[in-house]
């Protein structure tokens, strides 16, 4: 929201002792939760991100075209589908399982690197500000960088712009 220049307020809650008002409006009792200016509570990161895209579109018209937005959603979805697979990879029980999972993740990251090389000339996936697709992939890139630095294994992080996002 900050990247898009949208004013907002944050209210922190204890996840161990969630307030009643939160439980009353959050269908799955999980964060994040966004309450719109019309007092409509929205949950689930993807739904919130899509709402922000609709209400506060990026300033580049080519990004707002239906096909481009659909492609962004599909890549964001692909990223979120990999979260649990990446967690399993990071918790592999032995070297053989780790290497098998490493190869699977390498292939997935190669796909996104190919997309980045062929479809963007911007700092992030589709713009020079963070968008939904970036927010979906950033945790994957970050965790891959942690594995690389901690275990001294080959980096999975694409060598295109995405490596600029990481510390």
C-alpha positions, 0 to 999 in steps of 0.5 A: 500500500505504501508503494502505491501511495495508498494511505493506511493504518495498521492495528497490531493484534496478539495472534495468541489472544485475538480480539473479539472484533477481529474474530467477528469479521475475519472468516478464517481468524487469520491475518492479514485482514484489510478493512476497506474505506467502505468498512468491508473486511477482506482476508487472504493475501491474494484477495487483498492484493487483487482488490488493491490492483482494482482500486489503485491500479499501477500507472502504466497502462500496459500493466492494466490490460486484462491479459497482462493482469491475468498473466500476473495473477497466474505467476502470483498463483504459481508462486504461492503454490510453491510455498509448501513445497519450498518448506518441505525442501528446507526440511528434507530428512536426508541428503537424497530427498534434499537434492531431489527437492532442490532439483524440483525447485531449481526447475521452478525458479528457472521458469520464472527466470526465463519469464523475467528475461523475456517479459520485463525491463523493469526493476520488479516483475511488471513495474518499477514498484512492487506488485502482487506478483512480486509479493508472491515470489519475494518470500520464495526468493528470500528463503532460497537465498537463506538456504544458499547462504546457510548451506552453501548450496547452489543458489536457486535465486534467478540472476535477473532483477530478482536478486536486487530485491534481496539483502 
